[in-house]
């Protein structure tokens, strides 16, 4: 099964080096963002919500590599080494405030 690789292209991750991480993945896989082969499906993604720990790389929509580094990113991708990806939760602020007042 192909490994799905997504590099966060949110502003903070870009500032923290996401473009360099993308170039490293391109060099190692031979793929440009939006391309795939038998082993990898590579592209960008929107903000992961982990802005303070960027650049972030998401693997298979399950795992996120925080503070990705060029010299270890492919090894971590191949081992699926990182933290579980936590999806955002919608919060009804009005309901919470109503209960507090």
Biotite code that builds the C-alpha atoms (Angstrom):
import biotite.structure as struc

atoms = struc.array([
    struc.Atom([0.000, 0.000, 0.000], chain_id="A", res_id=1, res_name="UNK", atom_name="CA", element="C"),
    struc.Atom([1.220, 3.516, -0.831], chain_id="A", res_id=2, res_name="UNK", atom_name="CA", element="C"),
    struc.Atom([2.315, 5.803, 1.970], chain_id="A", res_id=3, res_name="UNK", atom_name="CA", element="C"),
    struc.Atom([0.353, 9.042, 1.850], chain_id="A", res_id=4, res_name="UNK", atom_name="CA", element="C"),
    struc.Atom([2.679, 11.958, 2.646], chain_id="A", res_id=5, res_name="UNK", atom_name="CA", element="C"),
    struc.Atom([1.343, 15.462, 3.217], chain_id="A", res_id=6, res_name="UNK", atom_name="CA", element="C"),
    struc.Atom([3.509, 18.453, 4.131], chain_id="A", res_id=7, res_name="UNK", atom_name="CA", element="C"),
    struc.Atom([1.691, 21.275, 5.885], chain_id="A", res_id=8, res_name="UNK", atom_name="CA", element="C"),
    struc.Atom([1.841, 24.453, 3.837], chain_id="A", res_id=9, res_name="UNK", atom_name="CA", element="C"),
    struc.Atom([0.322, 26.710, 6.488], chain_id="A", res_id=10, res_name="UNK", atom_name="CA", element="C"),
    struc.Atom([2.122, 29.989, 7.075], chain_id="A", res_id=11, res_name="UNK", atom_name="CA", element="C"),
    struc.Atom([3.945, 28.954, 10.242], chain_id="A", res_id=12, res_name="UNK", atom_name="CA", element="C"),
    struc.Atom([5.151, 25.651, 8.780], chain_id="A", res_id=13, res_name="UNK", atom_name="CA", element="C"),
    struc.Atom([6.367, 27.444, 5.652], chain_id="A", res_id=14, res_name="UNK", atom_name="CA", element="C"),
    struc.Atom([8.244, 29.895, 7.891], chain_id="A", res_id=15, res_name="UNK", atom_name="CA", element="C"),
    struc.Atom([9.693, 26.984, 9.894], chain_id="A", res_id=16, res_name="UNK", atom_name="CA", element="C"),
    struc.Atom([11.088, 25.185, 6.831], chain_id="A", res_id=17, res_name="UNK", atom_name="CA", element="C"),
    struc.Atom([8.300, 23.219, 5.143], chain_id="A", res_id=18, res_name="UNK", atom_name="CA", element="C"),
    struc.Atom([9.543, 24.143, 1.653], chain_id="A", res_id=19, res_name="UNK", atom_name="CA", element="C"),
    struc.Atom([12.955, 22.661, 2.430], chain_id="A", res_id=20, res_name="UNK", atom_name="CA", element="C"),
    struc.Atom([11.268, 19.491, 3.740], chain_id="A", res_id=21, res_name="UNK", atom_name="CA", element="C"),
    struc.Atom([9.211, 19.312, 0.535], chain_id="A", res_id=22, res_name="UNK", atom_name="CA", element="C"),
    struc.Atom([12.385, 19.578, -1.580], chain_id="A", res_id=23, res_name="UNK", atom_name="CA", element="C"),
    struc.Atom([14.006, 16.779, 0.434], chain_id="A", res_id=24, res_name="UNK", atom_name="CA", element="C"),
    struc.Atom([10.979, 14.523, -0.068], chain_id="A", res_id=25, res_name="UNK", atom_name="CA", element="C"),
    struc.Atom([10.939, 15.405, -3.785], chain_id="A", res_id=26, res_name="UNK", atom_name="CA", element="C"),
    struc.Atom([14.627, 14.443, -4.096], chain_id="A", res_id=27, res_name="UNK", atom_name="CA", element="C"),
    struc.Atom([14.237, 11.180, -2.167], chain_id="A", res_id=28, res_name="UNK", atom_name="CA", element="C"),
    struc.Atom([11.020, 10.016, -3.863], chain_id="A", res_id=29, res_name="UNK", atom_name="CA", element="C"),
    struc.Atom([11.378, 11.562, -7.320], chain_id="A", res_id=30, res_name="UNK", atom_name="CA", element="C"),
    struc.Atom([7.890, 13.018, -6.902], chain_id="A", res_id=31, res_name="UNK", atom_name="CA", element="C"),
    struc.Atom([6.620, 16.577, -7.039], chain_id="A", res_id=32, res_name="UNK", atom_name="CA", element="C"),
    struc.Atom([3.644, 17.592, -4.898], chain_id="A", res_id=33, res_name="UNK", atom_name="CA", element="C"),
    struc.Atom([0.479, 16.110, -6.385], chain_id="A", res_id=34, res_name="UNK", atom_name="CA", element="C"),
    struc.Atom([2.272, 13.067, -7.803], chain_id="A", res_id=35, res_name="UNK", atom_name="CA", element="C"),
    struc.Atom([2.394, 9.424, -6.745], chain_id="A", res_id=36, res_name="UNK", atom_name="CA", element="C"),
    struc.Atom([4.177, 6.213, -7.637], chain_id="A", res_id=37, res_name="UNK", atom_name="CA", element="C"),
    struc.Atom([3.911, 2.613, -6.415], chain_id="A", res_id=38, res_name="UNK", atom_name="CA", element="C"),
    struc.Atom([5.375, 3.527, -3.011], chain_id="A", res_id=39, res_name="UNK", atom_name="CA", element="C"),
    struc.Atom([4.301, 7.096, -2.176], chain_id="A", res_id=40, res_name="UNK", atom_name="CA", element="C"),
    struc.Atom([1.469, 9.576, -2.696], chain_id="A", res_id=41, res_name="UNK", atom_name="CA", element="C"),
    struc.Atom([2.962, 13.030, -2.083], chain_id="A", res_id=42, res_name="UNK", atom_name="CA", element="C"),
    struc.Atom([1.254, 16.402, -1.734], chain_id="A", res_id=43, res_name="UNK", atom_name="CA", element="C"),
    struc.Atom([0.713, 19.432, 0.466], chain_id="A", res_id=44, res_name="UNK", atom_name="CA", element="C"),
    struc.Atom([-1.995, 19.837, 3.100], chain_id="A", res_id=45, res_name="UNK", atom_name="CA", element="C"),
    struc.Atom([-3.661, 22.678, 4.928], chain_id="A", res_id=46, res_name="UNK", atom_name="CA", element="C"),
    struc.Atom([-2.738, 23.616, 8.465], chain_id="A", res_id=47, res_name="UNK", atom_name="CA", element="C"),
    struc.Atom([-2.602, 20.637, 10.830], chain_id="A", res_id=48, res_name="UNK", atom_name="CA", element="C"),
    struc.Atom([-3.253, 22.791, 13.896], chain_id="A", res_id=49, res_name="UNK", atom_name="CA", element="C"),
    struc.Atom([0.188, 22.068, 15.349], chain_id="A", res_id=50, res_name="UNK", atom_name="CA", element="C"),
    struc.Atom([1.676, 25.440, 14.406], chain_id="A", res_id=51, res_name="UNK", atom_name="CA", element="C"),
    struc.Atom([4.071, 25.643, 17.346], chain_id="A", res_id=52, res_name="UNK", atom_name="CA", element="C"),
    struc.Atom([5.750, 22.378, 16.337], chain_id="A", res_id=53, res_name="UNK", atom_name="CA", element="C"),
    struc.Atom([6.306, 22.873, 12.608], chain_id="A", res_id=54, res_name="UNK", atom_name="CA", element="C"),
    struc.Atom([7.160, 22.019, 10.028], chain_id="A", res_id=55, res_name="UNK", atom_name="CA", element="C"),
    struc.Atom([4.654, 19.185, 10.177], chain_id="A", res_id=56, res_name="UNK", atom_name="CA", element="C"),
    struc.Atom([4.426, 16.158, 7.897], chain_id="A", res_id=57, res_name="UNK", atom_name="CA", element="C"),
    struc.Atom([1.313, 13.960, 7.983], chain_id="A", res_id=58, res_name="UNK", atom_name="CA", element="C"),
    struc.Atom([1.585, 10.261, 7.120], chain_id="A", res_id=59, res_name="UNK", atom_name="CA", element="C"),
    struc.Atom([-1.493, 8.260, 6.054], chain_id="A", res_id=60, res_name="UNK", atom_name="CA", element="C"),
    struc.Atom([-3.839, 10.737, 7.786], chain_id="A", res_id=61, res_name="UNK", atom_name="CA", element="C"),
    struc.Atom([-2.858, 9.060, 11.087], chain_id="A", res_id=62, res_name="UNK", atom_name="CA", element="C"),
    struc.Atom([0.595, 10.171, 12.149], chain_id="A", res_id=63, res_name="UNK", atom_name="CA", element="C"),
    struc.Atom([2.255, 13.574, 12.234], chain_id="A", res_id=64, res_name="UNK", atom_name="CA", element="C"),
    struc.Atom([5.971, 14.243, 12.319], chain_id="A", res_id=65, res_name="UNK", atom_name="CA", element="C"),
    struc.Atom([6.513, 17.456, 14.275], chain_id="A", res_id=66, res_name="UNK", atom_name="CA", element="C"),
    struc.Atom([9.582, 19.639, 13.733], chain_id="A", res_id=67, res_name="UNK", atom_name="CA", element="C"),
    struc.Atom([10.504, 17.594, 10.672], chain_id="A", res_id=68, res_name="UNK", atom_name="CA", element="C"),
    struc.Atom([14.184, 17.696, 9.762], chain_id="A", res_id=69, res_name="UNK", atom_name="CA", element="C"),
    struc.Atom([15.703, 17.151, 6.332], chain_id="A", res_id=70, res_name="UNK", atom_name="CA", element="C"),
    struc.Atom([18.188, 14.495, 7.430], chain_id="A", res_id=71, res_name="UNK", atom_name="CA", element="C"),
    struc.Atom([15.581, 12.259, 9.147], chain_id="A", res_id=72, res_name="UNK", atom_name="CA", element="C"),
    struc.Atom([12.239, 12.971, 7.473], chain_id="A", res_id=73, res_name="UNK", atom_name="CA", element="C"),
    struc.Atom([12.266, 10.048, 5.006], chain_id="A", res_id=74, res_name="UNK", atom_name="CA", element="C"),
    struc.Atom([13.355, 7.552, 7.666], chain_id="A", res_id=75, res_name="UNK", atom_name="CA", element="C"),
    struc.Atom([10.516, 8.744, 9.915], chain_id="A", res_id=76, res_name="UNK", atom_name="CA", element="C"),
    struc.Atom([8.057, 8.573, 7.008], chain_id="A", res_id=77, res_name="UNK", atom_name="CA", element="C"),
    struc.Atom([9.087, 5.020, 6.155], chain_id="A", res_id=78, res_name="UNK", atom_name="CA", element="C"),
    struc.Atom([8.835, 3.914, 9.809], chain_id="A", res_id=79, res_name="UNK", atom_name="CA", element="C"),
    struc.Atom([5.650, 5.977, 10.280], chain_id="A", res_id=80, res_name="UNK", atom_name="CA", element="C"),
    struc.Atom([7.393, 7.457, 13.298], chain_id="A", res_id=81, res_name="UNK", atom_name="CA", element="C"),
    struc.Atom([5.628, 10.397, 14.906], chain_id="A", res_id=82, res_name="UNK", atom_name="CA", element="C"),
    struc.Atom([2.646, 11.295, 17.041], chain_id="A", res_id=83, res_name="UNK", atom_name="CA", element="C"),
    struc.Atom([-0.975, 10.325, 16.464], chain_id="A", res_id=84, res_name="UNK", atom_name="CA", element="C"),
    struc.Atom([-2.754, 12.959, 14.398], chain_id="A", res_id=85, res_name="UNK", atom_name="CA", element="C"),
    struc.Atom([-5.514, 14.508, 16.490], chain_id="A", res_id=86, res_name="UNK", atom_name="CA", element="C"),
    struc.Atom([-8.387, 15.933, 14.517], chain_id="A", res_id=87, res_name="UNK", atom_name="CA", element="C"),
    struc.Atom([-9.849, 19.275, 15.498], chain_id="A", res_id=88, res_name="UNK", atom_name="CA", element="C"),
    struc.Atom([-13.106, 19.234, 17.414], chain_id="A", res_id=89, res_name="UNK", atom_name="CA", element="C"),
    struc.Atom([-15.886, 21.757, 16.817], chain_id="A", res_id=90, res_name="UNK", atom_name="CA", element="C"),
    struc.Atom([-16.827, 23.586, 19.988], chain_id="A", res_id=91, res_name="UNK", atom_name="CA", element="C"),
    struc.Atom([-20.117, 25.413, 20.557], chain_id="A", res_id=92, res_name="UNK", atom_name="CA", element="C"),
    struc.Atom([-18.837, 28.442, 22.468], chain_id="A", res_id=93, res_name="UNK", atom_name="CA", element="C"),
    struc.Atom([-22.336, 29.917, 22.818], chain_id="A", res_id=94, res_name="UNK", atom_name="CA", element="C"),
    struc.Atom([-23.583, 26.787, 24.590], chain_id="A", res_id=95, res_name="UNK", atom_name="CA", element="C"),
    struc.Atom([-20.570, 26.775, 26.910], chain_id="A", res_id=96, res_name="UNK", atom_name="CA", element="C"),
    struc.Atom([-20.974, 30.460, 27.777], chain_id="A", res_id=97, res_name="UNK", atom_name="CA", element="C"),
    struc.Atom([-24.716, 30.018, 28.364], chain_id="A", res_id=98, res_name="UNK", atom_name="CA", element="C"),
    struc.Atom([-23.993, 27.315, 30.933], chain_id="A", res_id=99, res_name="UNK", atom_name="CA", element="C"),
    struc.Atom([-21.433, 29.525, 32.708], chain_id="A", res_id=100, res_name="UNK", atom_name="CA", element="C"),
    struc.Atom([-23.619, 32.608, 32.979], chain_id="A", res_id=101, res_name="UNK", atom_name="CA", element="C"),
])
